[in-house]
Amino acid sequence: MYREIRIHRLHAVLWVNAPEAVDAQPSTATITPDGCMDLLATGSGVVIAGADTAARTVPATGETIAGLRFDSGVLPQLLATSAAELADRLTPLAEVAPPKRVRIPGARLAEATSPSVRVRSLLGLAEDLLARTEIDRRPLALADALAARGDGSSVSIAEAAADFAYSPRQLRRLSAQWYGYGPKHLAKILRWRRARALIDAGLTRTEAAARSGYSDAAHLWREERALLGR
């Protein structure tokens, strides 16, 4: 069973995936790119899930996992690191944030039999990290600017750079630092996520494509195939 809830003060979504019957679960799961980074509480400890540039397939272990999916550009600030260094991989938190600087839950996660223990551990960790950090809102504002608008238009990279008083080169460098990849790729991911949400809400692919800034449904299909690798 999967469930999630938005926690505004953390700039994140808390989610829990607790398989009800291991034998009934598929052997693999597909993770699609969303422009975000997560902290995962697993039996082996806390892990950072870097931003994915494309979809990836992971084995379904049947383990209960709690996660915090942070808004684009937030987690690198909390960890004082570059998102580009963590992209497309899982990294133990202890390798990025030494225990001397951050209190990392360890043994109690390995021993936890209830999702609530992992949730509390994650929330405590996030609160601790947030208390040490003054959030720079520029990454959040830039991600919003790059996302497709409701009228089907989107901000160009040149426009975004000018709006934030950056050169295109500066924008590419900061985007890699904040999100793990360049602004064009982030915009592509965010636009596809918007189109998928519209399709899931009942719109046709043609309608979703038009409202998300694609030239037509075929354009959406090509972009989707490139991101999902199929």
N, C-alpha and C positions, 0 to 999 in steps of 0.2 A: 504494500500500500504506500502510495506517495502522497504527501501533503506539504503545503508550503504556506507561509504567512509573511507579509511585508513588515519589516521593523524599520520604521523611518529614521529613528535616531541613530541607527547603525549604517544607514545608506545601504541596506542589504535586504535580501529575502532569506529567511530561515526555511530550510526544507529538510524533510526526513523521508528516507526510502527504507521501508521495513517490509521485506518480502514475507508474505503470509505462508507460503508453502514452497520450500526450496525445489522440490521435485517438479513443481508446475512452472517454474521460471524458465525463460529462454536461456540458452547457454551464453549468449552475448547480448550486449546492449549498444546502441548507437548514441554517441554524444554529439550534438550539433553545435556549431559555433554561435555564441551570443554576445560577444564583445565584453564579457565579464570574466572575473577570476573568483575562485571559491576557496574557502577553507573547509576541509573535510575532516570530520572526527571519525576515525576508524579504529578497529581493534589494535592496530599497530601504531597508533598515535595520530597526531594532527598533520595533515598533508595539504600543501598548496596545489590547487589545480590551476595551472597557467592558462592564459587565454588561448583558445583553439583557433588556428587559422582555417581549418577545414574540419569536416566531420571525422570522428574516429570511432573505432569499434573496440569495446572493452569486454573482458569476460565478466559474466554475472556470477558473483561469488555467493550470493544468498545472504550476505552479511548486512545487518542494519547499519546504515550510514546517515549521519546528520551533516548538513552542510550550511554554510553561509555564502550566498552568491552576492557579491558586492557589486554596486553600480560601477559602470565603466570608469576606470581611473582611480578608484578609491583604495583598493587593497595595496597597490604598490606604495602609496603614501603611508599607510599604516605600518608597512614593513620597511620603509625607507630603502627601497630597491627599485630597479628598473623592471618593468613588465616584460621587456624584450628578453631578459635573461631567463625568464620562467615560462615563456610561451611554449605551447605544445608538449608539455610534460608535467609529471607529478613530482613534487619536490618536498621532502620532509621539512616541516617548519623549522626544526632545529638547525638545519643547514643555512637558513636565511636569517633567522632571529635567534641568536644564541640564548640559552636558558638564563645566563647572567643578566640579560637585558629584558627578556620577556618570560613570564611564568607560564610554561607550557604544560598542560595536563598530560600525564603519561600513564602511570600505572592504573589509575582509576578508569581510563578508557579501555584498556586491555581487559579489565575485570568486569566492565559494565555489561549487564544483561538487559538493561532497559534503555530505550531510546532517550528517555528524559535525562539520564546521566550524561550522555554525549551532548545533548542540547544545552544543558546547564554549563558544561565545560566550555563549549564553543562560545556561548553568550558571555561568560565571564572573561574569556580570552579577548573577545572582540571589544568589550567594554574597556579592558585594560589597555589595549592598543589604541583605542580611540581617545582615551584620557591623555595619552602621551603625544597626540598628533593634532595639529591645527589643519583641518581639511582645506585644501586649495580647491576652490569650486570651478576653476578654469577647465579641468578635464570633464567635469559634469556638464558644463555649459557647452563645451565643444562637441561632446557626444550628442547632446540635444540638437545642436545646429546641423550636425551631419546626418541625423536621422531624417527619413522621409516625412514630409508634412502631410497634413490631412487633405490638402488640395491636389496631391499627386506630384508636387514639385519637391525639389531638394536643393540644398545649398551646395554650390560647387566648392571644390577645394580652394580655388583662388579667392572666392568670396569669403570663405571661412577664415582663411589666413588674414585677409584684409580686415575683417570684422574684429579679429583679436589682436590686430597690430603686429602680426608676425609676417615674415617672408614665407613663401611656400617651403623653403628648405628648413626653416625653424619649425614650422608646423609638422613636417615629417619627422624631425628629430624628437620633438616633444610627444608626438603621437606614439612613437615606438616606446618611449619611456613610460608613458601613461597607460597605454593599452596593449602593447606587445607587438603592434604592427602599424603600418602607415595609415593615414586618414582615408585614403581611397578604399582600402580593404575594410576598415571599420565601417565606413558608409555602406559598403556592399552588404556586409553582415546585418547591419541594423535595418536596411531596407528590406532584405529578405525576411527578417524576423517579423517585420510589420506585415508583409504580404501573407506570411503563414498564419499570423493571428487573425487576419481578415478572412482567410479561407476557412480556418477552424471555426470562425463565428458564423459561417454559412454563405459567404460570398463566393461567387464563381471565380475561377482563376483569372478570367478576363477582367472582371470587376476589381479584384484584388490588385492585379497588375496595374490597372489604370490609376487606382487610388494610392499606389505606392511609388509611382514615378517611373514605372517600366513603360517602354514603348508599346508593348503588347504582351499577350500571354506567352508567346514563344520566347521573348526576351527574358521573362521571369523564369521560364523552364531552363534556359541556358545558364542563367546565373545560379539557379538552384543546383543544377547538375554539377557545376564547377565547385560549389561549396560542399556538396555532399559526396562528391566523388563517384557519382553514378548517373 
